[in-house]
Every structure is written in C-alpha cells, then in structure tokens.
Amino acid sequence: MDTVKVDRYVAEKWDDDIVPQLVEYIRIPNKSPMFDKDWVANGYMEQAVQLMERWAKAQSVPGMQVEVVRLEGRTPLIFIEIPATGPDTGADTVLLYGHLDKQPEMTGWDDDLGPWVPVIKGDKLYGRGGADDGYAIFGSLAAIQALQQQGVPHARCVVLIEACEESGSYDLPAYVDHLADRIGKPSLVVCLDSGCGNYEQLWCTTSLRGLAGGNFTVKVLEEGVHSGDASGVVPSSFRLLRQLLSRLEDEQTGRILPEGLQVEIPADRLAQAQEAARVLDTAVFDKFPFLPGMTPMAEDLAELVLNRTWRPALSVTGVNGMPPLSSAGNVLRPYTSVKLSLRLPPTLDGKQAGQLLKDLLEKDAPNGAQVSLELEKASTGWNAPAMSPWLENAIDASSREFFGKPAMYMGEGGTIPFMGMLGEKFPGAQFMITGVLGPHSNAHGPNEFLHIPMGKKVTACVARVIAEHHAASVRGETTGVAAVAGGEQHGDHGCC
C-alpha cells in the first residue's frame, strides 16, 4: 500500500466531497428521539438518513449494497455491505460503526455560530453533529475506497449507521438481531465515535464508562407558599435534595462515596493513564474552557485521567421546580427536581449500579418528604479485550505513517452503547475505537467542531488497519469469533 497515495486520495475526498456533505448534514436539526419526541412528524431524521443514503449510493464501490432498514416503531438504520475483494478471507468481516442522530442545541454558542449553522474557520467545521458522529459513514467508505483505488485487498465490510445512539441506542439491539445473518461474524470492529487526546497522533479508546441516572425529585408541599411565613417551619426541598445527594457524593471533593460504585482499576489501564498524562501534560485539563483562577479537581495529571475514565462521577445536568431569576418571588417552592448523570467505572454492572443509586436516594427520606428517582439509564460500560499483536502493530504503524508519531491508548469518560453489546456478541473480536473529538471540540456543548485534518488522518489510518486485517485474516490470525445470536435479550444502554 502506497501511504502517500492514500494520504492524497483521502485528503482530496474530504475536501471535494465529504466536507460539503457534512455542511449540509449540520443544517439538519435531527435531534435524537430523547430530545425530539415528535421526530417522526418533524422529518429531520429522515432528511439526514436520505442525505447519507444518496451519498453512499453515489459512491463507486464494486458490489456495494446500501439499504435503509426500518423496523416498525423504531428509528431507521443504514446498512451497507461491501464484498471482499477476493475469496482468501472467507466469511471474515470488518464491522464499521457510527451514528447520525444529534444532541440538542445547548446554549452559549458564539454570535457567529450555531448548532444548525455550518461554519468553516480555518481547519475547523463548526456545528452540531459533524464530529459526533456525522463523519463516520463518509470516513468509513472513504477508507475502503482508498484501498480499492490502489487494488489493495480487504475482507468483507459491513457499515452500520444508527439513529438512536444519543438516546441510549435502545433501538440498536433489535436491528442487530434482525440483521444477524447479514452482519455475519466480524473479527474486527471499527468505531469512529470516540475521542482523541490531541490532534497530533492516532488515539484508540481502551475503555468506556457506564452510565446511570434519571430524574430525582424531592416534594414537600402541595403548592408554593410565602417564604416569610413558611421558612423555618417547612423544610426546603432544595436543602433536602442537597442532603440526600450528600449520601452519594462528597461535596468537598466530588468523590463518589458508596463502595459499591467503585472498582479496582486494572494495572494496564493504570499504566496507560500514566503514559497519556506524560504525553498530554497540562492538556489533560487545559483543553476545557476554565474561568480565570479555576483549578482542576486534582494536581496529579494521571489521577485526572483516571478520574474521567475509570472512576464514578456525578453531574447534575438539568433542573425543574425553580423559576428563572427574573420571575422568582419570595416563595418556598413545593418541589425540586434535578437530572442526575452518574458516570460509572467501565467494569461495573450498570443495572446493579442503577438499583444501588435508587435505593440510596429514596430510602428514609428526611422529614417524610416524597422522594423519587425515575431511572432513565442504567448501562454497563466497556473494557477492551487484550489486543492481538497484528492489530497493535497495524494501529501503531498507521499512526507513524500518517501522523509521524506513535499511537496512544486511553480510556474515555463517555459511553458508546454498541461496544458493550458487541463485546458480548463477539467475544473473539478485536476493537479499534477511535475518533476526532479532541481538545476544545466540545461535543454536546456550544461551539462544537470537527477538526478536518484529524478526520482525514483518522480515515487514512482506518484504511491501513483494514488492509492489515486482510493480511492477518489470510494468515489465520483473526479466528476465534463468535456468531451473532438471533433473538437475544438486551438490557438498557446509556448514551454518550
């Protein structure tokens, strides 16, 4: 494989074809079903699906089949099948995964930017969803095309693009079961929905945290009352909520208190965190838009890496029961509700953690308050299996060839539901989990952007790894793959 030609082909493909498609994709407000209950009637998801379907069908890939699969009552899924270039890999398969649904708008965008307003500034494409995860289908097919342009062989490839990931991928298990025979037996899974520590080398994700949470409500009154009359007599719902959350989190340090939510961190992941901290240095924390004078939660950089990848952490991401400041009168409010997002260690059982959280917060409510936690998510994370020598060599070689630096490995703090699902279904499969969400790219937040040069180089690296997978398959080094079992039942999954 001529890496110079691959680099050139991929760069031109991005500039001439992929970036213009992503510009149009960003304009579509196809929010995930959790954030758009009327997604069917609004039609934005369908617009995004049709955009990607049209583009894929227009690509020159011999034997490629592109189909939008639709199960009743579920979000659609794009299924692409590309035959192997020859019979020497048998039924061996590479599965490439991404999603097309988006997070909601979020406030705080710069005046000249917006979630549905694509703007190119230098090497960055701003707007919601370009990096998370609209580029995945384009990058996947471009990587395969780069190989075919040079006649480099590859195994059979299957591309799955779902439309429910940001809502927890609750539709995906049904599609995986429905398509079991057509998916086949992948020995390599490539996911393009993760992050990178910098834009200077290839980063592969070795673990993902789980997620538990939902709406936590504390009620004390039937209706609001005069605060001067009631304060000191009626307990404040906010104070009681704060008191209950102290069962879960040390408000001084942010440490999650219950031992049942902690795990022992594997030695290899500790070593990876140390190396990532050495390479990134202060970029571990200064990639975030800290206010002047703010400091991170620990001084040790490796501890910060572990905090965001292997330790539980609580975020309060929404609130009800509180009027805006402009209309807040002297009223003791009847209730306070908050949305809790508890990130879980990768190897912790999500359902058990969710039940522990519910029991912890609901039992023995102070002052007899009405307390409820409506669990929306209780998902297990993912810890990558040991990497085969061929894949480790291929990943490192691709990073050195296209970035000029060695590959790096690190856990990620978010969740990709598909990975845990595939880890169960294909216990012999190898995983290449990578992505373009690097410093300041701000997925889910304001001013989200796609770093275009990173997208190009990641695409080229995927092409190199797919080529090496073919060679390993011919040598018999990708065996030991379990088949998809139809009709399997799946638990709830969390979203990124």
MOUR-V270738 format. One record per run of one state. SS is the DSSP state (helix for helix, strand for strand, loop for the rest). FROM is the first residue (numbers start at 1). LEN is the number of residues. If there is no record, write none. Layout:
<<SS:FROM:LEN> <SS:FROM:LEN>>
//
This chain:
<<loop:1:2> <helix:3:24> <loop:27:4> <strand:31:1> <loop:32:7> <helix:39:4> <loop:43:1> <helix:44:15> <loop:59:6> <strand:65:5> <loop:70:7> <strand:77:6> <loop:83:4> <helix:87:3> <loop:90:2> <strand:92:8> <loop:100:2> <strand:102:1> <loop:103:11> <strand:114:1> <loop:115:2> <strand:117:1> <loop:118:1> <strand:119:3> <loop:122:2> <strand:124:3> <loop:127:3> <helix:130:21> <loop:151:5> <strand:156:7> <loop:163:2> <helix:165:3> <loop:168:4> <helix:172:7> <loop:179:1> <helix:180:4> <loop:184:1> <strand:185:7> <loop:192:3> <strand:195:1> <loop:196:7> <strand:203:6> <loop:209:1> <strand:210:10> <loop:220:5> <strand:225:2> <helix:227:4> <strand:231:1> <loop:232:2> <strand:234:1> <loop:235:2> <helix:237:9> <loop:246:3> <strand:249:1> <loop:250:6> <strand:256:1> <loop:257:2> <helix:259:3> <loop:262:5> <helix:267:14> <loop:281:2> <helix:283:4> <loop:287:14> <helix:301:9> <loop:310:3> <strand:313:8> <loop:321:4> <helix:325:3> <loop:328:3> <strand:331:2> <loop:333:2> <strand:335:10> <loop:345:5> <helix:350:13> <loop:363:3> <helix:366:3> <loop:369:1> <strand:370:10> <loop:380:2> <strand:382:2> <loop:384:5> <helix:389:14> <loop:403:5> <strand:408:5> <loop:413:4> <helix:417:9> <loop:426:4> <strand:430:4> <loop:434:3> <strand:437:1> <loop:438:11> <strand:449:3> <helix:452:23> <loop:475:22>>
//
